[in-house]
Amino acid sequence: MLLMRQIQLILEDGTRWNGIQFGADKSVAGEVVFNTGMTGYPESMTDPSYEGQILVFTYPMIGNYGVPDEKNERGISKMFESSKIHTSAIVVNEYSENFSHFEAKRSLSKWMEKKGIPGIAGIDTRALTQHLREKGAMLGKIGDDISFLDPNKENLVAKVSIRKPVIYRGRGALARKRVICVDCGVKNNSIREFMRRGVTFIRVPYNYDFVEKGVKFDGVFLSNGPGDPAIMDETVAIIKKVMTMKKPIFGICLGNQLLARAAGARTYKLKYGHRSQNQPCMNLETKQCYVTSQNHGYAVDENTLTGGFKVWFMNINDGTVEGIKHKTMPFFAVQFHPEACPGPRDSEKLFDKFIELL
């Protein structure tokens, strides 16, 4: 039986939102952000980019298709974006304990209870989202017995990055091609995209100086991840070394920001970030538009982009930088997720573009 009790989401501006507890019974604090996607709550909750955040789902009902089995395939979770839940808590309007899906093994609440993650239901999440849009993303907490906590002051990447290198062996004609993944919180579907293409994928910690250690590689992938890119000096220094070698570099999300900072650009915090599966972006070279999945709270300052780089993709909604590209070197990155799981997949050909450069 699902035990339910009254709890509150308390924001740093003093507003309180009354709801019903589900999942784990515990107090938490973090940054409150929202996601407007209709599906994909297991993928979102296990996305390392949400580390330290209280995630608000705007879609009215959450939990109705349950949670799939936690099984691995070729060394990574088959159904999730990582091996654990990274959201500190979730906030929903209507929670459904009853679920129906051919792959579901348990309810969302049971999964969260097992993993120690609290949820709060019964809140008008669209009104809450409107509040966050007007005021900006802010700190929040569930429970009066703890203090507010700003996760962006911490090195969140250090919490989600792998601890030591792992090699995923390639198969087929491209197995001899070696891609270094600088793991800042890489999503499993990014790993799957490279494995599907047959290259050997070498996943290393965010601060692992593979150049200094003499690791052989043909290209570098800069992964997504949580937090403020301005505190990632160790990683930026490694990227600068790779740039002098003129080998292909491909970045996604945080990887886009880190590549920009390695080129001398600045990054800044967005008012409420981009977290949805329907962000429209334009390729400024071809004028083609793409529907993209995004999850980030920081962006590249276009006016500081130098060193031979140019803006490649632009967000049609607010004009922010969604991708950068070097004019002559094989360096490029995007702010959105071409590997998006559960989708859309309009831009996954960017992986092929990178592989062709190896």
Backbone hydrogen bonds in HBPLUS format (Angstrom, degrees):
<---DONOR---> <-ACCEPTOR-->    atom                        ^
c    i                          cat <-CA-CA->   ^        H-A-AA   ^      H-
h    n   atom  resd res      DA  || num        DHA   H-A  angle D-A-AA Bond
n    s   type  num  typ     dist DA aas  dist angle  dist       angle   num
A0021-GLN N   A0005-ARG O   2.84 MM  16  5.46 165.0  1.86 158.0 162.4     1
A0007-ILE N   A0019-GLY O   2.95 MM  12  5.50 165.0  1.97 137.7 141.7     2
A0019-GLY N   A0007-ILE O   2.93 MM  12  5.50 160.8  1.96 164.3 159.9     3
A0009-LEU N   A0017-TRP O   2.88 MM   8  5.05 162.2  1.91 144.0 149.1     4
A0017-TRP N   A0009-LEU O   2.87 MM   8  5.05 157.0  1.92 146.4 153.9     5
A0010-ILE N   A0141-LYS O   2.84 MM 131  5.33 177.1  1.85 166.0 166.6     6
A0141-LYS N   A0010-ILE O   2.88 MM 131  5.33 142.1  2.03 143.0 155.2     7
A0011-LEU N   A0015-THR O   2.98 MM   4  5.48 172.2  1.99 165.4 167.9     8
A0014-GLY N   A0011-LEU O   2.96 MM   3  5.55 158.6  2.00 120.5 123.8     9
A0012-GLU N   A0139-LEU O   2.96 MM 127  5.47 146.7  2.07 156.8 149.8    10
A0020-ILE N   A0121-ALA O   2.69 MM 101  5.02 156.4  1.74 138.1 146.5    11
A0121-ALA N   A0020-ILE O   2.75 MM 101  5.02 166.4  1.77 147.5 150.4    12
A0022-PHE N   A0119-GLY O   3.00 MM  97  5.04 155.1  2.06 131.4 131.5    13
A0119-GLY N   A0022-PHE O   2.82 MM  97  5.04 140.4  1.98 162.1 150.8    14
A0024-ALA N   A0117-ILE O   3.01 MM  93  5.13 168.8  2.02 121.8 119.7    15
A0028-VAL N   A0142-ILE O   3.24 MM 114  5.43 140.1  2.40 131.1 141.6    16
A0142-ILE N   A0028-VAL O   2.85 MM 114  5.43 158.9  1.90 154.3 160.6    17
A0030-GLY N   A0140-GLY O   3.00 MM 110  5.67 159.2  2.04 158.1 159.4    18
A0140-GLY N   A0030-GLY O   2.82 MM 110  5.67 158.9  1.87 170.5 170.7    19
A0031-GLU N   A0052-GLY O   3.32 MM  21  6.76 153.6  2.40 144.8 149.0    20
A0054-ILE N   A0031-GLU O   2.78 MM  23  5.78 159.7  1.82 136.3 143.3    21
A0032-VAL N   A0138-MET O   2.76 MM 106  5.65 169.3  1.77 160.4 161.6    22
A0033-VAL N   A0054-ILE O   3.05 MM  21  6.30 158.9  2.09 155.1 160.3    23
A0056-VAL N   A0033-VAL O   2.79 MM  23  6.02 157.5  1.84 151.1 158.8    24
A0035-ASN N   A0056-VAL O   2.84 MM  21  6.17 153.9  1.91 172.9 174.1    25
A0058-THR N   A0035-ASN O   3.16 MM  23  6.38 165.9  2.19 160.4 161.1    26
A0036-THR N   A0275-ARG O   3.22 MM 239  6.81 148.9  2.32 147.9 152.8    27
A0044-SER N   A0040-GLY O   2.90 MM   4  6.12 163.5  1.93 158.1 163.2    28
A0045-MET N   A0041-TYR O   2.97 MM   4  5.97 167.4  1.99 148.8 152.3    29
A0046-THR N   A0042-PRO O   3.20 MM   4  6.28 138.8  2.38 136.9 146.2    30
A0047-ASP N   A0044-SER O   3.13 MM   3  5.11 163.1  2.16 105.4 110.1    31
A0086-HIS N   A0045-MET O   2.78 MM  41  5.96 158.1  1.83 160.2 165.3    32
A0050-TYR N   A0047-ASP O   3.00 MM   3  5.88 171.0  2.00 129.5 132.4    33
A0051-GLU N   A0048-PRO O   3.08 MM   3  5.45 157.4  2.13 119.5 119.7    34
A0053-GLN N   A0050-TYR O   3.05 MM   3  5.49 152.3  2.13 147.0 141.7    35
A0088-SER N   A0053-GLN O   2.79 MM  35  5.40 152.4  1.87 136.7 143.9    36
A0055-LEU N   A0089-ALA O   2.94 MM  34  6.31 151.8  2.02 157.4 149.5    37
A0091-VAL N   A0055-LEU O   2.79 MM  36  6.09 148.3  1.89 151.5 151.9    38
A0057-PHE N   A0091-VAL O   2.99 MM  34  6.25 168.3  2.01 176.5 173.1    39
A0094-GLU N   A0060-PRO O   2.94 MM  34  5.96 147.7  2.05 162.5 172.8    40
A0062-ILE N   A0094-GLU O   3.01 MM  32  6.39 159.9  2.05 166.8 173.1    41
A0096-SER N   A0062-ILE O   3.04 MM  34  6.23 158.8  2.09 149.7 152.9    42
A0066-GLY N   A0063-GLY O   3.17 MM   3  5.28 167.8  2.18 111.6 113.8    43
A0100-SER N   A0064-ASN O   2.98 MM  36  6.43 147.2  2.09 142.3 145.8    44
A0067-VAL N   A0106-ARG O   2.97 MM  39  5.57 141.6  2.12 162.5 165.5    45
A0105-LYS N   A0067-VAL O   2.83 MM  38  6.02 172.8  1.83 153.0 150.5    46
A0078-LYS N   A0071-LYS O   2.82 MM   7  5.93 175.9  1.82 159.7 158.4    47
A0073-GLU N   A0076-ILE O   2.76 MM   3  5.55 159.1  1.81 157.5 160.7    48
A0076-ILE N   A0073-GLU O   3.37 MM   3  5.55 167.8  2.39 108.7 112.3    49
A0188-ASN N   A0081-GLU O   2.96 MM 107  4.67 151.8  2.04 116.2 124.0    50
A0090-ILE N   A0118-PRO O   3.29 MM  28  6.89 146.9  2.41 142.0 151.4    51
A0120-ILE N   A0090-ILE O   3.04 MM  30  6.54 146.9  2.16 150.4 160.7    52
A0092-VAL N   A0120-ILE O   2.94 MM  28  6.34 164.4  1.97 157.3 162.0    53
A0122-GLY N   A0093-ASN O   2.71 MM  29  4.80 146.2  1.82 131.3 139.2    54
A0104-ALA N   A0101-HIS O   3.10 MM   3  5.20 156.3  2.16 106.9 114.3    55
A0111-TRP N   A0107-SER O   3.11 MM   4  6.35 160.4  2.15 150.1 155.3    56
A0112-MET N   A0108-LEU O   2.94 MM   4  6.18 163.0  1.97 152.7 157.4    57
A0113-GLU N   A0109-SER O   2.82 MM   4  5.99 155.0  1.88 148.8 156.3    58
A0114-LYS N   A0110-LYS O   2.99 MM   4  6.17 157.4  2.04 145.3 150.9    59
A0115-LYS N   A0111-TRP O   3.05 MM   4  6.30 146.4  2.17 143.7 153.0    60
A0116-GLY N   A0112-MET O   2.86 MM   4  5.91 111.5  2.34 139.3 155.5    61
A0117-ILE N   A0112-MET O   2.85 MM   5  4.89 170.4  1.86 144.4 145.3    62
A0116-GLY N   A0113-GLU O   3.30 MM   3  5.11 152.6  2.38  95.0 103.0    63
A0125-THR N   A0123-ILE O   2.84 MM   2  5.48 113.1  2.30 115.0  97.5    64
A0128-LEU N   A0124-ASP O   2.98 MM   4  6.29 156.9  2.03 150.5 158.0    65
A0129-THR N   A0125-THR O   2.84 MM   4  5.91 150.0  1.93 134.2 142.4    66
A0130-GLN N   A0126-ARG O   2.94 MM   4  6.14 155.2  2.00 141.3 147.8    67
A0131-HIS N   A0127-ALA O   3.00 MM   4  6.24 150.8  2.08 142.9 150.9    68
A0132-LEU N   A0128-LEU O   2.97 MM   4  6.31 151.7  2.05 146.2 153.7    69
A0133-ARG N   A0129-THR O   2.81 MM   4  6.08 148.6  1.91 150.0 159.4    70
A0134-GLU N   A0130-GLN O   3.01 MM   4  6.20 154.1  2.08 145.8 151.9    71
A0135-LYS N   A0131-HIS O   2.89 MM   4  6.00 163.3  1.92 150.1 155.3    72
A0136-GLY N   A0132-LEU O   2.60 MM   4  4.83 137.2  1.77 125.8 137.9    73
A0137-ALA N   A0271-LYS O   2.85 MM 134  6.32 156.4  1.91 146.0 150.9    74
A0153-LYS N   A0150-ASP O   3.32 MM   3  5.99 170.2  2.33 118.1 120.9    75
A0154-GLU N   A0151-PRO O   3.01 MM   3  5.48 161.4  2.04 114.6 120.6    76
A0158-ALA N   A0155-ASN O   3.23 MM   3  5.62 131.7  2.47 103.8 114.5    77
A0159-LYS N   A0156-LEU O   2.93 MM   3  5.20 138.7  2.11 103.0 115.2    78
A0160-VAL N   A0157-VAL O   3.12 MM   3  5.25 130.1  2.38  99.4 112.1    79
A0161-SER N   A0157-VAL O   2.87 MM   4  5.73 146.3  1.98 161.0 165.7    80
A0166-VAL N   A0203-ARG O   2.90 MM  37  5.22 152.3  1.98 145.6 154.8    81
A0203-ARG N   A0166-VAL O   2.83 MM  37  5.22 155.5  1.89 173.4 166.5    82
A0168-TYR N   A0201-PHE O   2.83 MM  33  5.06 167.9  1.85 151.5 155.7    83
A0201-PHE N   A0168-TYR O   2.96 MM  33  5.06 160.4  1.99 151.1 151.2    84
A0171-ARG N   A0198-GLY O   3.05 MM  27  4.69 123.9  2.37 104.0 119.4    85
A0175-ALA N   A0172-GLY O   3.21 MM   3  5.60 166.9  2.23 116.1 118.9    86
A0177-LYS N   A0174-LEU O   2.95 MM   3  5.48 156.1  2.01 116.2 123.8    87
A0200-THR N   A0177-LYS O   2.89 MM  23  5.98 159.5  1.93 172.7 176.8    88
A0218-ASP N   A0178-ARG O   2.72 MM  40  5.31 177.2  1.72 153.6 154.1    89
A0179-VAL N   A0200-THR O   2.85 MM  21  6.17 170.2  1.86 172.5 175.4    90
A0202-ILE N   A0179-VAL O   2.77 MM  23  5.95 175.3  1.77 165.4 167.0    91
A0180-ILE N   A0219-GLY O   2.95 MM  39  6.32 165.0  1.97 159.7 157.3    92
A0221-PHE N   A0180-ILE O   2.68 MM  41  5.99 168.7  1.69 168.3 170.8    93
A0181-CYS N   A0202-ILE O   2.70 MM  21  5.81 169.4  1.71 149.4 149.1    94
A0204-VAL N   A0181-CYS O   2.92 MM  23  6.06 175.6  1.92 167.0 166.2    95
A0182-VAL N   A0221-PHE O   2.86 MM  39  6.21 159.3  1.90 165.0 172.1    96
A0223-SER N   A0182-VAL O   3.34 MM  41  6.16 170.2  2.35 152.1 154.0    97
A0183-ASP N   A0204-VAL O   2.95 MM  21  5.78 163.9  1.98 167.0 172.3    98
A0190-SER N   A0187-LYS O   3.05 MM   3  5.54 140.5  2.21 110.9 121.2    99
A0192-ARG N   A0188-ASN O   2.90 MM   4  6.25 156.2  1.95 149.9 157.2   100
A0193-GLU N   A0189-ASN O   2.98 MM   4  6.12 150.2  2.07 138.0 144.9   101
A0194-PHE N   A0190-SER O   3.29 MM   4  6.64 155.6  2.35 148.2 152.7   102
A0195-MET N   A0191-ILE O   2.94 MM   4  6.20 157.3  1.99 151.6 159.0   103
A0196-ARG N   A0192-ARG O   2.80 MM   4  5.99 154.1  1.87 153.6 159.6   104
A0197-ARG N   A0194-PHE O   3.14 MM   3  5.16 128.6  2.42  94.7 108.0   105
A0198-GLY N   A0195-MET O   3.11 MM   3  5.09 154.8  2.18 100.2 108.0   106
A0208-TYR N   A0205-PRO O   3.15 MM   3  5.19 165.6  2.17 116.2 115.1   107
A0210-PHE N   A0208-TYR O   2.94 MM   2  5.76 123.3  2.27 112.3  96.0   108
A0213-LYS N   A0209-ASP O   3.10 MM   4  6.36 148.2  2.21 143.9 153.5   109
A0215-VAL N   A0210-PHE O   3.05 MM   5  5.38 158.5  2.10 160.5 163.4   110
A0214-GLY N   A0211-VAL O   3.14 MM   3  5.23 156.7  2.20 102.6 109.7   111
A0220-VAL N   A0248-PRO O   2.90 MM  28  6.32 158.8  1.94 153.1 159.7   112
A0250-PHE N   A0220-VAL O   2.93 MM  30  6.37 156.1  1.99 160.3 168.1   113
A0222-LEU N   A0250-PHE O   2.78 MM  28  6.12 159.7  1.82 146.2 153.2   114
A0252-ILE N   A0222-LEU O   2.97 MM  30  6.33 150.3  2.06 164.7 171.7   115
A0231-ILE N   A0228-ASP O   3.36 MM   3  6.18 172.2  2.37 121.3 123.2   116
A0232-MET N   A0229-PRO O   3.10 MM   3  5.34 165.2  2.12 116.0 118.0   117
A0236-VAL N   A0232-MET O   3.07 MM   4  6.31 164.4  2.09 156.1 161.0   118
A0237-ALA N   A0233-ASP O   2.99 MM   4  6.14 156.0  2.04 149.3 154.8   119
A0238-ILE N   A0234-GLU O   3.30 MM   4  6.61 149.5  2.39 140.9 148.2   120
A0238-ILE N   A0235-THR O   3.11 MM   3  5.19 119.6  2.50  97.1 111.6   121
A0239-ILE N   A0235-THR O   2.99 MM   4  6.33 157.9  2.04 153.1 159.4   122
A0240-LYS N   A0236-VAL O   3.00 MM   4  6.26 155.1  2.06 150.3 156.5   123
A0241-LYS N   A0237-ALA O   3.33 MM   4  6.63 147.5  2.45 138.0 145.3   124
A0241-LYS N   A0238-ILE O   3.10 MM   3  5.20 121.2  2.47  96.9 111.1   125
A0242-VAL N   A0238-ILE O   3.14 MM   4  6.55 154.4  2.21 148.7 155.4   126
A0243-MET N   A0239-ILE O   2.94 MM   4  6.24 154.4  2.01 153.1 160.4   127
A0244-THR N   A0240-LYS O   3.30 MM   4  6.60 143.3  2.44 141.4 149.2   128
A0244-THR N   A0241-LYS O   3.21 MM   3  5.38 128.4  2.49  97.5 109.9   129
A0245-MET N   A0242-VAL O   2.92 MM   3  5.15 140.4  2.08 104.1 116.3   130
A0246-LYS N   A0243-MET O   3.16 MM   3  5.17 152.8  2.24 100.2 108.4   131
A0249-ILE N   A0330-PRO O   2.96 MM  81  6.44 155.7  2.02 151.2 155.7   132
A0332-PHE N   A0249-ILE O   2.99 MM  83  6.25 163.5  2.02 152.0 156.6   133
A0251-GLY N   A0332-PHE O   3.10 MM  81  6.56 144.2  2.23 132.4 142.7   134
A0334-VAL N   A0251-GLY O   2.95 MM  83  6.24 154.9  2.01 144.5 145.6   135
A0255-GLY N   A0252-ILE O   2.83 MM   3  4.73 146.9  1.94 132.7 122.3   136
A0253-CYS N   A0334-VAL O   2.80 MM  81  6.19 139.0  1.97 144.4 154.0   137
A0256-ASN N   A0253-CYS O   2.91 MM   3  5.20 134.2  2.12 106.2 118.3   138
A0257-GLN N   A0253-CYS O   3.34 MM   4  6.83 153.0  2.42 148.8 155.2   139
A0258-LEU N   A0254-LEU O   2.88 MM   4  6.17 156.4  1.94 155.1 162.1   140
A0259-LEU N   A0255-GLY O   3.03 MM   4  6.10 155.1  2.10 140.5 146.6   141
A0260-ALA N   A0256-ASN O   3.10 MM   4  6.29 157.5  2.15 143.5 149.7   142
A0261-ARG N   A0257-GLN O   2.94 MM   4  6.20 155.4  2.01 145.2 151.9   143
A0262-ALA N   A0258-LEU O   2.91 MM   4  6.10 147.9  2.01 142.5 151.5   144
A0263-ALA N   A0259-LEU O   3.10 MM   4  6.36 132.0  2.34 137.4 149.7   145
A0263-ALA N   A0260-ALA O   3.06 MM   3  5.06 131.5  2.30  94.5 108.0   146
A0265-ALA N   A0260-ALA O   2.92 MM   5  5.27 156.8  1.97 148.6 140.9   147
A0264-GLY N   A0261-ARG O   3.02 MM   3  4.95 157.3  2.08 100.0 106.8   148
A0301-ASP N   A0266-ARG O   2.89 MM  35  5.55 176.0  1.89 152.1 150.9   149
A0268-TYR N   A0299-ALA O   2.92 MM  31  5.57 152.7  2.00 152.4 161.2   150
A0299-ALA N   A0268-TYR O   2.88 MM  31  5.57 151.8  1.96 156.0 165.4   151
A0270-LEU N   A0297-GLY O   2.83 MM  27  5.50 162.1  1.86 141.8 147.8   152
A0274-HIS N   A0296-HIS O   2.93 MM  22  5.56 158.5  1.98 163.9 170.0   153
A0296-HIS N   A0274-HIS O   3.00 MM  22  5.56 154.2  2.07 143.2 151.2   154
A0276-SER N   A0294-GLN O   3.12 MM  18  5.56 134.2  2.34 128.8 140.9   155
A0294-GLN N   A0276-SER O   2.81 MM  18  5.56 163.9  1.84 167.0 171.6   156
A0279-GLN N   A0292-THR O   2.90 MM  13  5.03 152.4  1.98 159.5 151.4   157
A0292-THR N   A0279-GLN O   2.82 MM  13  5.03 159.2  1.87 135.9 143.1   158
A0316-ILE N   A0280-PRO O   2.96 MM  36  5.63 165.0  1.98 144.0 148.7   159
A0281-CYS N   A0290-TYR O   2.87 MM   9  5.26 160.7  1.91 152.8 159.3   160
A0290-TYR N   A0281-CYS O   2.76 MM   9  5.26 155.7  1.82 154.4 162.6   161
A0282-MET N   A0314-MET O   2.86 MM  32  5.30 160.3  1.90 150.4 156.0   162
A0314-MET N   A0282-MET O   2.96 MM  32  5.30 148.8  2.06 140.1 149.9   163
A0283-ASN N   A0288-GLN O   2.83 MM   5  5.38 164.6  1.85 163.4 168.0   164
A0287-LYS N   A0283-ASN O   2.66 MM   4  5.18 142.4  1.80 155.7 165.4   165
A0284-LEU N   A0312-TRP O   2.84 MM  28  5.61 162.7  1.87 160.3 165.7   166
A0337-HIS N   A0293-SER O   2.89 MM  44  5.49 153.5  1.96 166.0 169.8   167
A0304-THR N   A0301-ASP O   3.08 MM   3  5.69 161.4  2.11 118.2 124.1   168
A0305-LEU N   A0302-GLU O   3.21 MM   3  5.38 168.5  2.22 111.7 114.8   169
A0309-PHE N   A0306-THR O   3.27 MM   3  5.59 163.8  2.30 110.4 115.3   170
A0327-LYS N   A0308-GLY O   2.87 MM  19  5.74 160.6  1.91 160.1 163.9   171
A0310-LYS N   A0325-LYS O   2.86 MM  15  5.52 149.3  1.96 145.8 154.8   172
A0325-LYS N   A0310-LYS O   3.00 MM  15  5.52 151.2  2.08 153.4 161.0   173
A0312-TRP N   A0323-GLY O   2.73 MM  11  4.96 171.2  1.74 131.8 132.0   174
A0313-PHE N   A0323-GLY O   3.26 MM  10  4.45 159.0  2.30 103.5 107.4   175
A0322-GLU N   A0313-PHE O   2.81 MM   9  4.75 166.3  1.83 132.3 129.0   176
A0315-ASN N   A0320-THR O   2.90 MM   5  5.30 167.6  1.92 157.0 161.0   177
A0319-GLY N   A0315-ASN O   2.74 MM   4  4.89 138.7  1.91 140.9 148.6   178
A0335-GLN N   A0322-GLU O   2.74 MM  13  4.66 169.2  1.75 120.4 122.3   179
A0324-ILE N   A0333-ALA O   2.90 MM   9  5.48 145.3  2.02 140.0 150.8   180
A0333-ALA N   A0324-ILE O   2.99 MM   9  5.48 155.8  2.05 157.1 155.7   181
A0326-HIS N   A0331-PHE O   2.93 MM   5  5.45 163.4  1.96 164.5 162.9   182
A0340-ALA N   A0337-HIS O   3.17 MM   3  5.16 158.3  2.22 113.1 113.9   183
A0348-GLU N   A0345-ARG O   3.35 MM   3  5.53 174.4  2.35 117.6 116.5   184
A0350-LEU N   A0347-SER O   3.13 MM   3  6.11 168.1  2.14 127.4 129.3   185
A0351-PHE N   A0348-GLU O   3.09 MM   3  5.93 158.2  2.14 121.6 125.5   186
A0352-ASP N   A0349-LYS O   2.99 MM   3  5.05 118.3  2.38  96.0 111.1   187
A0353-LYS N   A0349-LYS O   2.98 MM   4  6.39 151.8  2.06 148.4 156.7   188
A0354-PHE N   A0350-LEU O   3.08 MM   4  6.32 153.6  2.15 142.9 148.5   189
A0355-ILE N   A0351-PHE O   2.96 MM   4  6.24 163.0  1.98 149.7 154.5   190
A0356-GLU N   A0352-ASP O   2.94 MM   4  6.11 155.9  2.00 151.5 157.0   191
A0357-LEU N   A0354-PHE O   3.00 MM   3  5.32 142.5  2.15 105.6 116.6   192
A0358-LEU N   A0355-ILE O   3.14 MM   3  5.41 154.8  2.21 107.9 115.3   193
